């Protein structure tokens, strides 16, 4: 797990609302979803609330790694890649329940450990 460099951390804080969260099936088929219930847990991980995962959950269960693509408000793109852990209880789950909108189910949380980072085509990590 790696730490976001300051430029990427600031970019995250200046991102547009939705991100694209991608996973891959055991058969190698990609799946991407828009996610708005997402936060930076710390400088090493991004958390996505499971409000309506279906294929995404199947992919996580099969051991998929993940990718988060986000765009800043000044239209710069960043992509984070890493291993996914999934929780339905514990500290990270309880934190998600506080920031995830009450109208959404919040079945669990996918935590992406930052291993690679790109700004456009440039690899930062």
DOKE-718795 format. One record per residue: residue number from 1; residue in three letters; x, y, z of N, C-alpha, C in turn. Coordinates in pm, 1 decimal, padded with zeros to 6 digits. Layout:
BEGIN
resi=NUM | resn=ala | nX=X | nY=Y | nZ=Z | caX=X | caY=Y | caZ=Z | cX=X | cY=Y | cZ=Z
...
//
This chain:
BEGIN
resi=1 | resn=unk | nX=00084.5 | nY=-00116.8 | nZ=00000.0 | caX=00000.0 | caY=00000.0 | caZ=00000.0 | cX=00089.5 | cY=00123.6 | cZ=00000.0
resi=2 | resn=unk | nX=00055.3 | nY=00219.5 | nZ=-00087.5 | caX=00135.6 | caY=00340.3 | caZ=-00099.0 | cX=00054.8 | cY=00462.3 | cZ=-00059.7
resi=3 | resn=unk | nX=00123.2 | nY=00569.1 | nZ=-00032.9 | caX=00060.5 | caY=00692.8 | caZ=00010.3 | cX=00042.1 | cY=00785.9 | cZ=-00109.2
resi=4 | resn=unk | nX=-00075.9 | nY=00849.1 | nZ=-00115.9 | caX=-00100.2 | caY=00946.7 | caZ=-00221.3 | cX=-00002.5 | cY=01062.7 | cZ=-00208.9
resi=5 | resn=unk | nX=00062.7 | nY=01102.0 | nZ=-00317.3 | caX=00144.1 | caY=01222.4 | caZ=-00311.0 | cX=00054.1 | cY=01344.7 | cZ=-00291.6
resi=6 | resn=unk | nX=00110.6 | nY=01450.1 | nZ=-00241.1 | caX=00032.8 | caY=01569.9 | caZ=-00208.9 | cX=-00049.9 | cY=01620.6 | cZ=-00327.4
resi=7 | resn=unk | nX=00007.6 | nY=01619.8 | nZ=-00447.7 | caX=-00065.2 | caY=01669.3 | caZ=-00565.2 | cX=-00192.3 | cY=01588.4 | cZ=-00590.0
resi=8 | resn=unk | nX=-00186.3 | nY=01456.2 | nZ=-00571.8 | caX=-00303.0 | caY=01370.7 | caZ=-00593.7 | cX=-00402.9 | cY=01383.7 | cZ=-00479.1
resi=9 | resn=unk | nX=-00353.9 | nY=01401.2 | nZ=-00358.2 | caX=-00442.2 | caY=01420.2 | caZ=-00244.1 | cX=-00522.7 | cY=01548.7 | cZ=-00260.8
resi=10 | resn=unk | nX=-00456.6 | nY=01654.6 | nZ=-00304.1 | caX=-00526.4 | caY=01781.4 | caZ=-00329.2 | cX=-00623.5 | cY=01766.8 | cZ=-00446.4
resi=11 | resn=unk | nX=-00583.6 | nY=01691.9 | nZ=-00549.2 | caX=-00672.5 | caY=01668.4 | caZ=-00663.0 | cX=-00797.9 | cY=01594.8 | cZ=-00616.2
resi=12 | resn=unk | nX=-00781.1 | nY=01494.9 | nZ=-00529.2 | caX=-00896.7 | caY=01422.2 | caZ=-00476.0 | cX=-00992.2 | cY=01518.6 | cZ=-00405.6
resi=13 | resn=unk | nX=-00937.2 | nY=01608.8 | nZ=-00327.0 | caX=-01020.1 | caY=01705.0 | caZ=-00253.7 | cX=-01091.3 | cY=01801.9 | cZ=-00348.1
resi=14 | resn=unk | nX=-01041.9 | nY=01813.7 | nZ=-00472.0 | caX=-01099.3 | caY=01904.4 | caZ=-00571.9 | cX=-01170.6 | cY=01825.8 | cZ=-00683.3
resi=15 | resn=unk | nX=-01212.6 | nY=01704.1 | nZ=-00656.0 | caX=-01270.7 | caY=01619.6 | caZ=-00760.4 | cX=-01418.0 | cY=01650.5 | cZ=-00781.7
resi=16 | resn=unk | nX=-01464.9 | nY=01612.2 | nZ=-00901.2 | caX=-01607.1 | caY=01615.3 | caZ=-00929.0 | cX=-01673.1 | cY=01507.2 | cZ=-00843.9
resi=17 | resn=unk | nX=-01803.1 | nY=01516.5 | nZ=-00825.5 | caX=-01872.3 | caY=01427.4 | caZ=-00731.3 | cX=-01856.7 | cY=01279.1 | cZ=-00759.9
resi=18 | resn=unk | nX=-01888.7 | nY=01235.6 | nZ=-00879.2 | caX=-01886.9 | caY=01091.9 | caZ=-00909.8 | cX=-01748.3 | cY=01045.8 | cZ=-00952.3
resi=19 | resn=unk | nX=-01719.0 | nY=00920.8 | nZ=-00919.6 | caX=-01597.5 | caY=00855.0 | caZ=-00967.5 | cX=-01641.4 | cY=00732.6 | cZ=-01045.6
resi=20 | resn=unk | nX=-01550.2 | nY=00674.5 | nZ=-01119.8 | caX=-01577.1 | caY=00548.0 | caZ=-01187.3 | cX=-01495.6 | cY=00441.7 | cZ=-01114.7
resi=21 | resn=unk | nX=-01565.2 | nY=00341.4 | nZ=-01065.3 | caX=-01505.4 | caY=00231.2 | caZ=-00990.7 | cX=-01513.0 | cY=00107.7 | cZ=-01080.3
resi=22 | resn=unk | nX=-01397.7 | nY=00051.1 | nZ=-01112.4 | caX=-01391.5 | caY=-00063.7 | caZ=-01202.6 | cX=-01332.8 | cY=-00185.3 | cZ=-01133.4
resi=23 | resn=unk | nX=-01390.1 | nY=-00300.3 | nZ=-01168.0 | caX=-01342.3 | caY=-00430.3 | caZ=-01121.1 | cX=-01340.1 | cY=-00525.0 | cZ=-01241.2
resi=24 | resn=unk | nX=-01288.5 | nY=-00645.0 | nZ=-01220.2 | caX=-01279.4 | caY=-00742.9 | caZ=-01328.4 | cX=-01331.1 | cY=-00877.6 | cZ=-01277.3
resi=25 | resn=unk | nX=-01409.1 | nY=-00945.2 | nZ=-01361.1 | caX=-01462.5 | caY=-01076.7 | caZ=-01323.3 | cX=-01352.7 | cY=-01181.7 | cZ=-01326.8
resi=26 | resn=unk | nX=-01382.4 | nY=-01297.6 | nZ=-01273.5 | caX=-01287.6 | caY=-01409.7 | caZ=-01276.8 | cX=-01255.5 | cY=-01449.3 | cZ=-01421.0
resi=27 | resn=unk | nX=-01347.8 | nY=-01421.2 | nZ=-01513.3 | caX=-01327.8 | caY=-01450.8 | caZ=-01655.5 | cX=-01257.8 | cY=-01337.5 | cZ=-01730.0
resi=28 | resn=unk | nX=-01220.4 | nY=-01231.0 | nZ=-01659.0 | caX=-01149.1 | caY=-01120.5 | caZ=-01722.2 | cX=-01237.5 | cY=-01013.6 | cZ=-01783.3
resi=29 | resn=unk | nX=-01368.4 | nY=-01015.3 | nZ=-01753.9 | caX=-01458.2 | caY=-00914.1 | caZ=-01807.7 | cX=-01462.3 | cY=-00792.4 | cZ=-01715.6
resi=30 | resn=unk | nX=-01434.3 | nY=-00673.9 | nZ=-01768.6 | caX=-01436.0 | caY=-00553.6 | caZ=-01685.4 | cX=-01578.7 | cY=-00509.9 | cZ=-01653.1
resi=31 | resn=unk | nX=-01594.8 | nY=-00445.6 | nZ=-01541.0 | caX=-01722.2 | caY=-00386.4 | caZ=-01499.3 | cX=-01690.4 | cY=-00252.0 | cZ=-01435.2
resi=32 | resn=unk | nX=-01760.8 | nY=-00148.3 | nZ=-01478.7 | caX=-01740.4 | caY=-00014.4 | caZ=-01424.0 | cX=-01873.6 | cY=00042.4 | cZ=-01379.1
resi=33 | resn=unk | nX=-01870.6 | nY=00113.7 | nZ=-01266.6 | caX=-01990.8 | caY=00179.1 | caZ=-01215.1 | cX=-01956.9 | cY=00322.5 | cZ=-01177.6
resi=34 | resn=unk | nX=-02058.6 | nY=00409.5 | nZ=-01181.4 | caX=-02045.1 | caY=00542.4 | caZ=-01123.2 | cX=-02068.7 | cY=00526.9 | cZ=-00974.3
resi=35 | resn=unk | nX=-01986.1 | nY=00590.9 | nZ=-00895.7 | caX=-02003.1 | caY=00586.8 | caZ=-00750.8 | cX=-01994.9 | cY=00728.4 | cZ=-00696.8
resi=36 | resn=unk | nX=-02092.5 | nY=00764.6 | nZ=-00615.1 | caX=-02090.6 | caY=00896.0 | caZ=-00551.3 | cX=-02067.6 | cY=00885.0 | cZ=-00400.9
resi=37 | resn=unk | nX=-02092.6 | nY=00767.5 | nZ=-00343.8 | caX=-02068.1 | caY=00746.8 | caZ=-00201.5 | cX=-01927.9 | cY=00690.1 | cZ=-00185.0
resi=38 | resn=unk | nX=-01832.9 | nY=00780.7 | nZ=-00189.3 | caX=-01691.8 | caY=00743.5 | caZ=-00188.9 | cX=-01613.5 | cY=00848.1 | cZ=-00111.4
resi=39 | resn=unk | nX=-01508.9 | nY=00804.5 | nZ=-00042.7 | caX=-01425.9 | caY=00898.2 | caZ=00032.1 | cX=-01282.4 | cY=00846.5 | cZ=00040.2
resi=40 | resn=unk | nX=-01193.2 | nY=00936.9 | nZ=00070.8 | caX=-01054.0 | caY=00899.9 | caZ=00098.1 | cX=-01049.7 | cY=00864.2 | cZ=00246.6
resi=41 | resn=unk | nX=-01024.2 | nY=00738.4 | nZ=00276.1 | caX=-01019.3 | caY=00694.8 | caZ=00415.7 | cX=-00896.8 | cY=00753.8 | cZ=00485.1
resi=42 | resn=unk | nX=-00785.7 | nY=00745.6 | nZ=00416.2 | caX=-00659.9 | caY=00804.7 | caZ=00461.4 | cX=-00575.9 | cY=00823.9 | cZ=00336.0
resi=43 | resn=unk | nX=-00450.7 | nY=00854.5 | nZ=00348.4 | caX=-00367.2 | caY=00878.4 | caZ=00230.0 | cX=-00325.8 | cY=00747.8 | cZ=00160.6
resi=44 | resn=unk | nX=-00370.7 | nY=00633.4 | nZ=00215.2 | caX=-00334.8 | caY=00503.1 | caZ=00159.7 | cX=-00451.9 | cY=00427.0 | cZ=00098.9
resi=45 | resn=unk | nX=-00575.0 | nY=00475.8 | nZ=00118.3 | caX=-00689.7 | caY=00398.7 | caZ=00071.5 | cX=-00811.9 | cY=00484.4 | cZ=00041.7
resi=46 | resn=unk | nX=-00891.3 | nY=00433.8 | nZ=-00052.0 | caX=-01016.8 | caY=00495.4 | caZ=-00092.6 | cX=-01127.7 | cY=00397.7 | cZ=-00056.7
resi=47 | resn=unk | nX=-01238.8 | nY=00449.2 | nZ=-00008.2 | caX=-01351.0 | caY=00366.7 | caZ=00035.7 | cX=-01473.2 | cY=00396.6 | cZ=-00051.1
resi=48 | resn=unk | nX=-01537.3 | nY=00290.4 | nZ=-00100.4 | caX=-01659.3 | caY=00302.3 | caZ=-00179.4 | cX=-01770.3 | cY=00227.1 | cZ=-00105.9
resi=49 | resn=unk | nX=-01881.3 | nY=00297.1 | nZ=-00077.7 | caX=-01994.6 | caY=00232.1 | caZ=-00012.1 | cX=-02065.8 | cY=00139.7 | cZ=-00109.2
resi=50 | resn=unk | nX=-02100.1 | nY=00021.6 | nZ=-00063.4 | caX=-02178.8 | caY=-00072.0 | caZ=-00143.2 | cX=-02326.0 | cY=-00041.5 | cZ=-00120.7
resi=51 | resn=unk | nX=-02380.9 | nY=00039.7 | nZ=-00209.5 | caX=-02522.9 | caY=00067.9 | caZ=-00204.0 | cX=-02601.1 | cY=-00020.0 | cZ=-00300.2
resi=52 | resn=unk | nX=-02543.6 | nY=-00045.6 | nZ=-00417.5 | caX=-02615.0 | caY=-00124.5 | caZ=-00518.4 | cX=-02520.7 | cY=-00213.5 | cZ=-00598.5
resi=53 | resn=unk | nX=-02413.4 | nY=-00263.2 | nZ=-00537.7 | caX=-02321.3 | caY=-00351.9 | caZ=-00608.9 | cX=-02393.4 | cY=-00481.5 | cZ=-00647.5
resi=54 | resn=unk | nX=-02374.6 | nY=-00525.1 | nZ=-00768.0 | caX=-02416.2 | caY=-00659.3 | caZ=-00809.0 | cX=-02296.1 | cY=-00726.6 | cZ=-00874.7
resi=55 | resn=unk | nX=-02268.5 | nY=-00688.0 | nZ=-00999.7 | caX=-02150.7 | caY=-00742.9 | caZ=-01067.9 | cX=-02024.2 | cY=-00704.8 | cZ=-00992.4
resi=56 | resn=unk | nX=-02021.2 | nY=-00582.0 | nZ=-00942.2 | caX=-01904.2 | caY=-00536.1 | caZ=-00865.7 | cX=-01878.5 | cY=-00628.9 | cZ=-00747.1
resi=57 | resn=unk | nX=-01985.2 | nY=-00665.4 | nZ=-00675.6 | caX=-01970.1 | caY=-00753.9 | caZ=-00559.6 | cX=-01923.4 | cY=-00891.3 | cZ=-00602.2
resi=58 | resn=unk | nX=-01977.8 | nY=-00943.3 | nZ=-00712.6 | caX=-01932.6 | caY=-01073.0 | caZ=-00763.8 | cX=-01783.3 | cY=-01068.3 | cZ=-00795.1
resi=59 | resn=unk | nX=-01739.2 | nY=-00958.5 | nZ=-00856.0 | caX=-01597.5 | caY=-00944.1 | caZ=-00890.8 | cX=-01509.8 | cY=-00934.1 | cZ=-00767.0
resi=60 | resn=unk | nX=-01554.7 | nY=-00858.9 | nZ=-00668.1 | caX=-01478.5 | caY=-00846.4 | caZ=-00543.2 | cX=-01463.9 | cY=-00984.3 | cZ=-00478.3
resi=61 | resn=unk | nX=-01573.5 | nY=-01059.1 | nZ=-00474.7 | caX=-01569.3 | caY=-01194.1 | caZ=-00415.0 | cX=-01474.5 | cY=-01286.6 | cZ=-00489.7
resi=62 | resn=unk | nX=-01456.5 | nY=-01262.0 | nZ=-00620.5 | caX=-01367.4 | caY=-01349.0 | caZ=-00698.9 | cX=-01221.0 | cY=-01304.8 | cZ=-00690.0
resi=63 | resn=unk | nX=-01192.8 | nY=-01200.0 | nZ=-00610.4 | caX=-01054.5 | caY=-01158.5 | caZ=-00589.3 | cX=-01006.6 | cY=-01046.2 | cZ=-00680.2
resi=64 | resn=unk | nX=-01098.2 | nY=-00975.5 | nZ=-00741.6 | caX=-01062.5 | caY=-00867.2 | caZ=-00833.4 | cX=-00980.9 | cY=-00758.1 | cZ=-00765.1
resi=65 | resn=unk | nX=-00888.8 | nY=-00701.7 | nZ=-00840.8 | caX=-00830.2 | caY=-00574.5 | caZ=-00800.8 | cX=-00924.9 | cY=-00466.5 | cZ=-00851.8
resi=66 | resn=unk | nX=-00898.1 | nY=-00341.4 | nZ=-00816.0 | caX=-00989.2 | caY=-00234.7 | caZ=-00855.1 | cX=-00918.4 | cY=-00111.8 | cZ=-00904.5
resi=67 | resn=unk | nX=-00997.4 | nY=-00026.4 | nZ=-00963.9 | caX=-00948.4 | caY=00100.0 | caZ=-01016.6 | cX=-01052.9 | cY=00207.4 | cZ=-00989.2
resi=68 | resn=unk | nX=-01005.7 | nY=00323.0 | nZ=-00948.3 | caX=-01091.3 | caY=00440.2 | caZ=-00929.2 | cX=-01041.0 | cY=00546.8 | cZ=-01024.9
resi=69 | resn=unk | nX=-01128.7 | nY=00595.6 | nZ=-01110.7 | caX=-01097.5 | caY=00705.4 | caZ=-01201.1 | cX=-01175.9 | cY=00825.9 | cZ=-01153.4
resi=70 | resn=unk | nX=-01105.3 | nY=00937.2 | nZ=-01132.5 | caX=-01175.9 | caY=01059.0 | caZ=-01094.7 | cX=-01124.1 | cY=01176.7 | cZ=-01174.9
resi=71 | resn=unk | nX=-01210.3 | nY=01274.2 | nZ=-01189.6 | caX=-01181.1 | caY=01394.9 | caZ=-01266.0 | cX=-01190.2 | cY=01513.2 | cZ=-01170.2
resi=72 | resn=unk | nX=-01091.7 | nY=01601.8 | nZ=-01176.2 | caX=-01096.1 | caY=01720.7 | caZ=-01091.6 | cX=-01190.5 | cY=01824.0 | cZ=-01151.8
resi=73 | resn=unk | nX=-01224.3 | nY=01922.7 | nZ=-01073.7 | caX=-01313.3 | caY=02029.4 | caZ=-01121.4 | cX=-01250.0 | cY=02110.9 | cZ=-01232.9
resi=74 | resn=unk | nX=-01116.7 | nY=02103.5 | nZ=-01247.6 | caX=-01051.1 | caY=02169.3 | caZ=-01361.0 | cX=-01015.1 | cY=02067.6 | cZ=-01469.8
resi=75 | resn=unk | nX=-01089.1 | nY=01954.7 | nZ=-01471.4 | caX=-01084.4 | caY=01853.0 | caZ=-01577.9 | cX=-00952.0 | cY=01779.5 | cZ=-01595.6
resi=76 | resn=unk | nX=-00882.2 | nY=01752.7 | nZ=-01486.1 | caX=-00763.4 | caY=01667.4 | caZ=-01490.7 | cX=-00803.6 | cY=01530.2 | cZ=-01437.8
resi=77 | resn=unk | nX=-00756.0 | nY=01425.7 | nZ=-01504.9 | caX=-00794.8 | caY=01290.7 | caZ=-01464.8 | cX=-00684.7 | cY=01222.1 | cZ=-01384.2
resi=78 | resn=unk | nX=-00729.0 | nY=01142.1 | nZ=-01289.2 | caX=-00640.0 | caY=01062.2 | caZ=-01205.7 | cX=-00699.4 | cY=00923.1 | cZ=-01193.9
resi=79 | resn=unk | nX=-00613.2 | nY=00821.6 | nZ=-01190.2 | caX=-00657.4 | caY=00684.7 | caZ=-01173.8 | cX=-00576.5 | cY=00618.1 | cZ=-01062.8
resi=80 | resn=unk | nX=-00648.4 | nY=00556.9 | nZ=-00972.0 | caX=-00589.3 | caY=00483.5 | caZ=-00860.1 | cX=-00618.1 | cY=00335.5 | cZ=-00882.2
resi=81 | resn=unk | nX=-00517.1 | nY=00250.6 | nZ=-00863.5 | caX=-00534.5 | caY=00106.0 | caZ=-00878.8 | cX=-00483.4 | cY=00036.1 | cZ=-00753.0
resi=82 | resn=unk | nX=-00549.3 | nY=-00073.8 | nZ=-00718.9 | caX=-00501.5 | caY=-00149.0 | caZ=-00604.5 | cX=-00590.4 | cY=-00265.7 | cZ=-00567.3
resi=83 | resn=unk | nX=-00547.6 | nY=-00337.5 | nZ=-00464.4 | caX=-00622.4 | caY=-00451.1 | caZ=-00411.5 | cX=-00745.8 | cY=-00400.6 | cZ=-00337.7
resi=84 | resn=unk | nX=-00848.3 | nY=-00485.0 | nZ=-00337.3 | caX=-00973.7 | caY=-00450.1 | caZ=-00270.9 | cX=-00995.2 | cY=-00540.7 | cZ=-00150.4
resi=85 | resn=unk | nX=-01031.1 | nY=-00479.7 | nZ=-00038.8 | caX=-01079.9 | caY=-00552.5 | caZ=00078.0 | cX=-01224.4 | cY=-00510.5 | cZ=00096.5
resi=86 | resn=unk | nX=-01306.1 | nY=-00599.7 | nZ=00149.3 | caX=-01448.8 | caY=-00570.8 | caZ=00166.0 | cX=-01489.0 | cY=-00596.6 | cZ=00310.6
resi=87 | resn=unk | nX=-01566.8 | nY=-00501.9 | nZ=00366.8 | caX=-01606.8 | caY=-00511.3 | caZ=00507.0 | cX=-01757.2 | cY=-00488.2 | cZ=00522.3
resi=88 | resn=unk | nX=-01817.7 | nY=-00565.1 | nZ=00611.9 | caX=-01958.0 | caY=-00543.9 | caZ=00648.0 | cX=-01972.7 | cY=-00514.4 | cZ=00797.1
resi=89 | resn=unk | nX=-01859.3 | nY=-00495.1 | nZ=00861.3 | caX=-01856.8 | caY=-00457.0 | caZ=01003.0 | cX=-01720.6 | cY=-00399.1 | cZ=01033.8
resi=90 | resn=unk | nX=-01706.9 | nY=-00343.0 | nZ=01151.5 | caX=-01579.1 | caY=-00287.1 | caZ=01192.6 | cX=-01572.3 | cY=-00136.9 | cZ=01173.4
resi=91 | resn=unk | nX=-01456.0 | nY=-00082.5 | nZ=01203.2 | caX=-01435.3 | caY=00062.9 | caZ=01206.5 | cX=-01466.4 | cY=00132.1 | cZ=01073.8
resi=92 | resn=unk | nX=-01412.0 | nY=00080.9 | nZ=00963.7 | caX=-01433.6 | caY=00145.4 | caZ=00833.9 | cX=-01580.8 | cY=00137.9 | cZ=00794.9
resi=93 | resn=unk | nX=-01644.9 | nY=00024.8 | nZ=00821.9 | caX=-01788.0 | caY=00010.1 | caZ=00793.5 | cX=-01868.7 | cY=00111.1 | cZ=00874.2
resi=94 | resn=unk | nX=-01839.0 | nY=00122.8 | nZ=01002.1 | caX=-01912.5 | caY=00216.9 | caZ=01088.5 | cX=-01889.8 | cY=00361.9 | cZ=01044.1
resi=95 | resn=unk | nX=-01769.0 | nY=00395.3 | nZ=01002.5 | caX=-01742.2 | caY=00529.8 | caZ=00950.0 | cX=-01827.5 | cY=00556.7 | cZ=00826.3
resi=96 | resn=unk | nX=-01835.6 | nY=00457.4 | nZ=00735.2 | caX=-01916.4 | caY=00473.9 | caZ=00614.2 | cX=-02061.0 | cY=00502.1 | cZ=00649.4
resi=97 | resn=unk | nX=-02114.4 | nY=00436.0 | nZ=00749.1 | caX=-02253.6 | caY=00456.2 | caZ=00788.2 | cX=-02279.1 | cY=00601.8 | cZ=00830.3
resi=98 | resn=unk | nX=-02175.8 | nY=00672.7 | nZ=00874.2 | caX=-02190.2 | caY=00813.2 | caZ=00915.1 | cX=-02194.7 | cY=00907.9 | cZ=00795.9
resi=99 | resn=unk | nX=-02117.9 | nY=00879.7 | nZ=00687.8 | caX=-02114.9 | caY=00972.2 | caZ=00574.6 | cX=-02199.3 | cY=00928.4 | cZ=00455.5
resi=100 | resn=unk | nX=-02234.8 | nY=00801.7 | nZ=00447.7 | caX=-02320.4 | caY=00753.6 | caZ=00339.1 | cX=-02461.6 | cY=00807.5 | cZ=00362.1
resi=101 | resn=unk | nX=-02527.6 | nY=00863.1 | nZ=00259.8 | caX=-02662.5 | caY=00916.9 | caZ=00280.7 | cX=-02756.4 | cY=00813.1 | cZ=00342.9
resi=102 | resn=unk | nX=-02836.7 | nY=00856.1 | nZ=00439.4 | caX=-02925.5 | caY=00765.6 | caZ=00513.4 | cX=-03026.0 | cY=00696.0 | cZ=00421.5
resi=103 | resn=unk | nX=-03059.4 | nY=00757.1 | nZ=00308.0 | caX=-03155.8 | caY=00697.0 | caZ=00215.6 | cX=-03097.4 | cY=00578.0 | cZ=00138.5
resi=104 | resn=unk | nX=-02964.5 | nY=00558.8 | nZ=00146.5 | caX=-02897.4 | caY=00450.5 | caZ=00075.1 | cX=-02864.3 | cY=00336.7 | cZ=00172.0
resi=105 | resn=unk | nX=-02865.0 | nY=00210.8 | nZ=00123.7 | caX=-02853.2 | caY=00096.1 | caZ=00214.7 | cX=-02716.7 | cY=00074.6 | cZ=00280.7
resi=106 | resn=unk | nX=-02606.2 | nY=00108.2 | nZ=00215.5 | caX=-02474.2 | caY=00087.1 | caZ=00275.0 | cX=-02453.3 | cY=-00054.7 | cZ=00325.1
resi=107 | resn=unk | nX=-02464.3 | nY=-00151.2 | nZ=00234.6 | caX=-02450.3 | caY=-00292.5 | caZ=00272.2 | cX=-02310.4 | cY=-00326.5 | cZ=00320.8
resi=108 | resn=unk | nX=-02210.1 | nY=-00254.7 | nZ=00272.8 | caX=-02071.7 | caY=-00281.3 | caZ=00308.1 | cX=-01981.9 | cY=-00176.8 | cZ=00243.8
resi=109 | resn=unk | nX=-01851.7 | nY=-00195.4 | nZ=00258.8 | caX=-01755.7 | caY=-00101.9 | caZ=00199.3 | cX=-01644.2 | cY=-00176.8 | cZ=00128.3
resi=110 | resn=unk | nX=-01610.8 | nY=-00125.9 | nZ=00010.6 | caX=-01493.8 | caY=-00174.4 | caZ=-00062.9 | cX=-01381.6 | cY=-00075.7 | cZ=-00034.6
resi=111 | resn=unk | nX=-01269.1 | nY=-00126.3 | nZ=00009.9 | caX=-01153.3 | caY=-00043.0 | caZ=00041.8 | cX=-01044.0 | cY=-00075.8 | cZ=-00058.6
resi=112 | resn=unk | nX=-01005.8 | nY=00025.9 | nZ=-00137.2 | caX=-00902.4 | caY=00007.6 | caZ=-00238.8 | cX=-00770.5 | cY=00056.9 | cZ=-00180.2
resi=113 | resn=unk | nX=-00676.1 | nY=-00033.6 | nZ=-00162.3 | caX=-00542.7 | caY=00001.2 | caZ=-00113.7 | cX=-00463.1 | cY=00057.4 | cZ=-00230.9
resi=114 | resn=unk | nX=-00413.0 | nY=00177.3 | nZ=-00216.4 | caX=-00344.2 | caY=00245.3 | caZ=-00326.1 | cX=-00211.0 | cY=00177.9 | cZ=-00354.5
resi=115 | resn=unk | nX=-00198.3 | nY=00125.4 | nZ=-00478.1 | caX=-00074.8 | caY=00060.8 | caZ=-00522.8 | cX=-00015.5 | cY=00131.2 | cZ=-00644.0
resi=116 | resn=unk | nX=-00102.1 | nY=00186.1 | nZ=-00729.3 | caX=-00058.2 | caY=00260.0 | caZ=-00848.0 | cX=-00142.5 | cY=00385.8 | cZ=-00859.6
resi=117 | resn=unk | nX=-00081.6 | nY=00489.3 | nZ=-00917.8 | caX=-00151.1 | caY=00616.6 | caZ=-00936.5 | cX=-00104.3 | cY=00679.0 | cZ=-01066.8
resi=118 | resn=unk | nX=-00200.2 | nY=00726.0 | nZ=-01145.2 | caX=-00170.9 | caY=00792.9 | caZ=-01271.8 | cX=-00240.6 | cY=00928.1 | cZ=-01274.6
resi=119 | resn=unk | nX=-00172.3 | nY=01026.2 | nZ=-01333.6 | caX=-00232.6 | caY=01155.2 | caZ=-01367.4 | cX=-00234.7 | cY=01156.8 | cZ=-01518.8
resi=120 | resn=unk | nX=-00354.1 | nY=01133.5 | nZ=-01577.0 | caX=-00357.7 | caY=01112.1 | caZ=-01721.5 | cX=-00274.8 | cY=00988.9 | cZ=-01752.7
resi=121 | resn=unk | nX=-00182.5 | nY=01000.7 | nZ=-01845.9 | caX=-00095.4 | caY=00888.0 | caZ=-01883.4 | cX=00031.3 | cY=00879.1 | cZ=-01799.5
resi=122 | resn=unk | nX=00056.9 | nY=00979.8 | nZ=-01717.0 | caX=00180.0 | caY=00983.2 | caZ=-01636.7 | cX=00165.2 | cY=00901.5 | cZ=-01508.2
resi=123 | resn=unk | nX=00254.2 | nY=00804.9 | nZ=-01490.0 | caX=00253.3 | caY=00725.1 | caZ=-01368.1 | cX=00318.3 | cY=00803.1 | cZ=-01255.8
resi=124 | resn=unk | nX=00243.9 | nY=00823.5 | nZ=-01145.9 | caX=00296.0 | caY=00893.6 | caZ=-01028.2 | cX=00343.5 | cY=00797.1 | cZ=-00921.7
resi=125 | resn=unk | nX=00284.4 | nY=00679.1 | nZ=-00914.3 | caX=00322.7 | caY=00573.5 | caZ=-00818.0 | cX=00328.5 | cY=00440.8 | cZ=-00891.1
//
